[in-house]
Amino acid sequence: MKLIPFENTWPYDKMMEDIYLHECPYCHQHNVLTHMSEEDLERAKEEIKTNMVLPCCHTKMIILKADEDYFWTTDHLRK
């Protein structure tokens, strides 16, 4: 697989069964509770492409893979 640049990553937190973003990379709303399920997160950790629609701005984030701290996406999210 081609290397994904760090600019295409976004941090997330998992509390119990909920997955949060500190800030939405698109609309910049704080403390976004995503609708991502445990199964979706596990698939992303297995490097299976996963779609996540953010509830704050309804933007679709395409996650190529996930680790314990970051989503690795198709979008350039950092400056």
N, C-alpha and C positions, 0 to 999 in steps of 0.2 A: 504494500500500500504506500502511496505517496505520502511524504511527510506533510503534516498539517502545521502551518505556522502558528506561533503562540498568539498572534493577533486575532486568530479565529477561535479563541477559547473564552469561556465565561464561567466564573465560579458559581457553585451552588452549595447549599447546605441541606442535609437530611436530618429531620427531627422526627423521631418515631417513624411513621409511615409517610410523612409529608415531605415534599421537596420544595425548597424555597430558593429564590434568587434575592440577593441583597438589594439589587437594583435591576430593573429591566434594561437591557442594552439598547432597546429601540425607543421607548418613551420615557425612560429614566424614573419611573415610579419606584418607590422604595418598598422593600419587604413583600415581594410578590409570591404568593402561594400558587404553585403550578398545579395543573391537573394531571401531572405525570404519575403513573402508577409504579409500584415496585417492579412489576413485570417489564414495563417499558425501560426503566432504569437498568435492569439486569440485561436486557437485550442490547442497550447502548454500550454497556460495559463489555459485551461480547463483540463489539464493533459491528453491530447490525444497525443500519441507518434507521433513525427514529425521528418522527415528526412530533413537535410540541407546539401547540398554539398557546400563546401567552394570554392569560385572561384579561390583562390590563389594556392592551392595545390590539389584540387579536392578530398579532403578527406571528407567522409560522417560522419557527426556528428548526432547521434541519440539523440534527445531531448525528455526526458521523461515528463518534465513539465517546465514551465517558470514562473517567477514572474516579477516584475517591473524592476529588476536589473540583474538577472542571468538566464542562461539556466542551467537546471539540466539534466545531460546527463548519458549515459551508460558507458562512458569512464572516466578513471582516468586521469584528465587533470592537476592537480597541484602536486607539489612535497611535 
